[in-house]
Amino acid sequence: MGPEITCQEVAEWASAYLDEHVGDERKRRIALHLAICGGCETYVKQIGTVRDTVGLLPRAAHQLLDMHRLRQAFLARIRRGSSDR
């Protein structure tokens, strides 16, 4: 077993840990540190929340654009329908 990992190392490796881009030994050491350090556990959870939220942004932007397009098409159809009368 390697030396205990520090809070600084957990902060440096948080994203890689969450993305599972760390080796088994480092992953185990980080997991052990998180089990005993509430501050680092909170930090890693916050990084994960931010990452997940940012990952939703492009989809949300596309959904807004799609909604705008649908609204424009609906309004154009209503206008065409009222001009036919």
N, C-alpha and C positions, 0 to 999 in steps of 0.2 A: 504494500500500500504506500502511495506517495505521500508527500507532506500535505498538511491541511491547506486547503485553498483559502485565500483571503477574500474579504468583501470586495476589494478592488478588482481582483481577478473575476469574481462573479459578475461585477458590473461590466467588465470588458468582454466577457463571454456570453452575456445574457441572450443576445439575439441569436447567436450561433447555437446556443443550448436549446432555445425555443424552436428553432428551425431544424433541430437534430443534425447539426453539422459539426458535432464534436465527437471525438473518439469515446469508446466505452469507459476508459479510465477517468477521463475528464468529466464525462457525464455523471459517473458515480460520485466523484468528489464534489461536483456542484450540487447534486441531489442531497448528499450528506450535509453540506454546508447549509442548504436551504431548510433542511429539517431542524437545524438548531439556531438559525439566525432569522428572526422574524422580519428584520429590516430588509434583508436581501430577498426574502420570500415575497414581501410586498413589492419591492422594486421589480423583480422579475415578472410578477403578475401584471404590474402596471405597463411594463414594456410589451407584454403579450397583448394586453387590451388595446394599447395604441396601435400596434402592428395590425391587429384584426380590424380595428376601426378604419385605419387608413386603407386597408385592403378593400373595404366596402365602397370607398369614394368613387372610383371609376364607374362601378355599376350604378350607383345612385345618380351620377351625372348623366349616364346614358338613359336611365329611367325618366329623369326630368326632361331630357331632350325628346324622348319618345312621347311623353305626355303632352309636351308642347306641340309636337307634330300632329298628334291625334286631335288636339283642341283646334288647331288651325284647319285641319281637314273637315272637322265637324262644322266649324263656322262657315267655311266655304260652301259646304253642302247646304246649310241652312239658307245662306244668301242666294244660292242658285235656285233653291226651292221657292223662296219668296218672290223672286223675279219672274218665275214661270206663271204666277197667278195674275 
